[in-house]
């Protein structure tokens, strides 16, 4: 009894686990945002590296000495890598976090407060923002039951988003600005109560990548826990470490769908399951067929070079940051516009300078993180999302600009 009490007293409040694979600059940015989000929280951070070849391990160990870095000699996949850190850690809550995310300063505190006050909640997800500040549909999802999956695969979900029947895959009939019970929490930000995780079981390692979050969400519901959505912001770049135009992506993604389907709905009637299996096979086959012409052109050297429209950049920050970033842009051969401001004197950020954005032009609004908090940047973008206008972050200490597509770092 005494040992149990000592164990509870020494237990951390939260363990954050991030699985990394060849995205050292993005996970570095994610860890940077975590520093502010975890202030005054008794937390530990684990990074499990899946045998990256970009120098991630040495890079992260040098820059984040307090982070527990687990360096695997193999690519273990998402589920197995997370389970390694879950087993090594001891905490009341566990947060599974993608490396291509940025968390707001208040997001983790608000999530923990909700779990503390809702003992029936097994896990919580949050409002994820797309790169232009719009709401990511993956923030709230329903279980992919046979009929829900069929509505998604046949396009009825996107055609009737407000229907509780057809729109259940994304639960798009729910309000965005209120907490709500949902069924599936995204693995990009999945905070789970450890006692619930122990009860439902760890991530199923049959899932290499994709589907493990749906499976765990379902098992939590089966154990009687509630899954919740909270309207606090994070940014999710969506798969920076994956190549969604590759055969491997299509194979892994649709294989995950089949694993989940066989595990949870394999007992159902052949009459019910056959249309779903046929729809999944058809969807995967069509995607693979669509890739073949491009691959053939590449192999034969016949790819047509079209005029490339490069993005424009607008930088917002204080004087010192502007001077450093101006030199960085010159070094990279990139032209940019510069606006002096910070969140105290220009709280609306780029929204006060929309005249500088050309209609239809791909534009990155790059905010100096020493001049604007992550929460402020998310607030500005989400209040008025603009198509083709995307979030960029400037880190003055490292003299680096990070967007969803590229990293601009000073080369001496």
N, C-alpha and C positions, 0 to 999 in steps of 0.2 A: 504493500500500500504506500509506504514512504517513497519507494522508487518511482511509482506511478505519479505521485504528486510532484516529485522533483522533475520528472520528464515533462509534465505539463507546464511547470514554471519555466523551464528552459526552452520550451517550444516557441519558434518564431510565429509571428502573426501571419506572414505570407512568404511563399516561395514563388518566384517568377522563373519560368523555364522557357528558354528560346532555343530552337533548333536551327543551326546555321549550316548553309551549304553554298560556299563561294560568293557570299555577298557581304564582304567585310565592311564596306563603307556604309551600307544600309543598316547592318546590325549595330555598328558603332553609333550611328545616329539614333537608333532605337534605344540603345543603352544611355545615350546622352539625355534623351527625354525622360527616361526612367529615374534619373538622378533627382530631378525636381518632383516627379510624381510620387517617389517613395520617401520624401523628406518627412521625418518624424514618424515613420512607420517601421516597426521592427521586422525587417524583411531581408531575404537573401536572394541572390540572383544566380541562376545556373545557365550556362551556355553549353549545349552539346553540339560539337562540331562533327558533321558527317563526312569526315575525310576530305575537307576542302583543299583545293589546289592553288588557292590565291593568297596563301600566307595568312589566313584568318587567325589561326591559333596564336602565333607569335605576335601578331598585330593587336589582338584583343588582350592578351596577357599583359603586354607592355602598357596599354592605355587604360585598362580597367583591372587593376591588381586585386580588387575586392570581389570580383566576380569569379565564381567557381567555373572554370573552363574544363570540360571533359572532351578530350581529343580522341575520337574513335579512329581506328585504323581502317574502317569500312563505312560505306554509306548504309546506315542501318534503317533508313526510312524514318518517317515522322513519328509513328507510334512507338517503336522500340526505343528511339532516342529519348523521347519524353519520359518513357517509363523508367529509364536508367536514372534520370535526375529525380523523379518522383520517389523512387525507392531510397535514394541517398539522402533525401531531405526530410526535415521534420518541421511542420508548420500547420497552423489551423486551416489555412486556405492555400490553394495552389492556383496560379495564373499561367495558363499556356498562352504564349504570345508569339506571333509571327515576327521574323526579323525585318520584314518590309512594312513595319508599322511605326507610327509615332503616337505616343500616348500624351493626352493633355495633362496639365499639372494637377487637375482635380479628379481625373477619371478614376484612378485606383482608389482614392479615399472615398469617393461616392459609392463605388462598387462594394467596398468593404463595409461601409456603414449600412448599406441595404441588406447585405447578408447577415450582419450582426442583428438587425432588427426584424428579419424574416427567417425564423428558424426552419420553416418548411422548404425554403429555397435551397435546392441542391447546387445550382449553378446559375451564373449570370453572364449575359453578353451585353454589348453596348452598341451605340449608333456608330457605325463605321462610315467614314466619308470617302468618296471617290476622289481622284486627283484634282477635280475642279470644285470640290466642296459639296457636291450633291450627295444625297443619301444613298448608300450602297444597299441594294435590295437584299444582300446576304445577311444583313443585320438581324432580320427576323425570318425564320423559316418554319414550315410545318414538316411533319414526318412524311417522307416520300412513300406513302402507302401506294398500293397498285393504282388506284384511281387518281390520286394526287400526282403521281409520276406521269400517268398517261395524259392528264390535262397539261402538264408542263411540256412533255415531249411533242404534243400535237399543237402547241401554241395557244390553247384556250386560256392558260394562266396569264399570258401577256395581253391577250385580247380583252379579258374581263378581270382586271386586277382588283376591283372592289367586291367581287363576288366571293362570299365565304366558301363556296364550293369550288369554283374554278381557280380562284386566286390564293388557295391555301398554301401552295408551295412556298411563296414568299410572305404569306400572311399580310398582304399589301393593303388589306382593309383596316388594319390597326393604325391608330394615330402615331405619328413619329415623335411627338413631344411629350408623351406620357409613358410611365412604366407599364409593361404589359406582360402577361404570361404568354410564353411561346413554347414551341416544342423542340426546336433544334437551335443550338448555339454554335456560332462559327468558331472554328479552331484558331482563327486569327487572334481572338481575344476571348478566352474561355476561362472564367474564374469559377472554381469549384470548391465546395466545402470538402476538406479531406475526409471527414467521417463519412460523407456521402460517397466519395470516391472509393473508400475502402469497402463500403457496402456494395456498390455496383460493380466494382472491379476496375482495374487499370485499362488503358487503351488496348484495343484488340490488335495484336501485332500481325494479324492476317492482312490488315490494311497497310500497305507500304506508304501510300500518300493519297489523300482524299478519302472521305467517307468515315474516317475514324471519329470525327466530331459528331456526325449524325448517329453513329452507333452508340457512343457514350451517352449522348443526350437521351436516346431512346431507353437505354438501360437505367438511367436515373429516373425517368418517368415511371418505368415498370416497378421500381423500388418505392414509389410513392412520393418522390421529391418533386418540387416545382422548378421549372426553368423559366428565367425571367429575362426581359429586355429592359435596359435602362437608356434614357436619351442623353447620356454623356458621351462626348466626342473622342474618337481617335481617327487617325488617318491610316488607310490601308492601301498600299500601292498595288495590291493584287498580283501576287505571283511573280515578283521580280526574279526569283530563282528558278522559275519554270519557263519552258518554251512551249506555249500552247499550240504552236503550229507544227509540232513534231509528232512522229508516229508514236514515240514513247509516251508522250502526254496523253494522247487519245487512248492508248492501250491501258495505261495505269488508271486513268479517270473512269473509263467504262468498266474496267475490271472491278474497281471499287464498288460501282453500282451493283454489279452482279453478286459480289460477296455479301453486301448488305441485304440484297433481295433474297438470296438463298438462306441467309442466316435467320431473318425475321419473318419472311413470307413464303418460305419454301413449302410449308405445310398446306398452303391454300390450294383450291381446286385448279386443275389444269386449264379449265375454261377461263379462269380469272388471270392466271399467270402467263398464259401463252401470248396475249396481246402485248403485255408489258415487255416480255423478253424479245418479241419481234420488234417492238418500237426501239428498244435499246440497241439491238443489233443493227437495225436500219440506220439509226442516227450515227452510230460509230462508223459504219461502212461508208455512209455519205461523206463524213468528215475526212476519212482516209482517202477516198476517191478524189475529193476536192484538192488534196495536197499533191497528187501525182503529177499534174501538168507543170506545177512550179518546180518540183524536184527534177523532172526530166529536163526542163529548160536550164536549170542550174548545172546538171551533169554534162549537158552538151555545150555549155557556154553560150546559150542563146537568150539569156535574160535581157530584156529590153530595158535600157537605161532611160528612165523618165526624169524630167526636171524635178529636182528635190527642193521642196519648200522647207527651209530651215526655220526653227522657232525664233521668235524675238524674245528679248528679256527686258523686264523692268525691275529694277532693284530699289528696295525701300529700306533705309536704315540711317544711322547717325553718320556724322562727317568722317570719323576715323574708319568706320566700316566701309563707307563709300570709296574712300581712297584705296583701301586694300583690295576691294572687290573690283574696282576699275582696272587696277594692275593685273588682277587675275584674268579678267575678261580679255585684256589686251594680249596677255600671254597665251591664251587659248584661241586667239583670233576671232573672238565673238564680240559683236557690237551690242550695246545695251543702253537703256535710258536709266537715269539715276534720280531718285526723289529723296530728299532729306526729310526724315520724320521718325517718330516713335509712337508707341501706343498712348502715351500721355498727351501729346500735342496733335496727333493725327489718328484718332481711334478707329476711323473708318478705313484706314489704309488706302489701298488702290481704288476703292469705291469712290473716292473723291477725285480720282484722276482717270475716269473711264474714257476721256477724250484721247488719251495716249494709246488706247488699244484699238487696233484696226479691225473692223468687222471681218470675221471669218479667219483671221490670222492666228495661227497657233502661237500663244504667248505664255511665258512663264513669269509669274509675279514672284520674285525672289525676296523673301523677308530675312533681314538680319535677326538671328535668334536672340541677340543681346539687346535688340530694340523692341521686339515683340515677343510675348509669351506664345507658346504653342496654342494654348486655349484661345488667345486673342486672334491668332491666324485662322484657326478653325471657325471661330465666330464670324469673322469677316467673310470668309469664303462661303460658308454655309448660309449666310443671310441673303446672298445673291449669287448663286452659282451661274457661271457663264460658260457656254460651250466653247471649247478651244482655249480657255484661260485656266491655267493650271498652277498648282502650288509648287514653289521652289523654296528651299531653305539654304541660307548662307551661314556657315559656321566660321566666325571671325578668327577664333583661336587656331584653326587648322587651315584657314584660307581656302575653303572648299564649298562649292555649290552642289547640292544634291537635288535632283528631280526624279520623277518616276522613270525616266528613260536614260539618264546619263549622270555621270559624276564629273564635274569640272574642278580639277585640283591643280594647284600651282606647280609647274615644272621648272626647277631652277637650272 
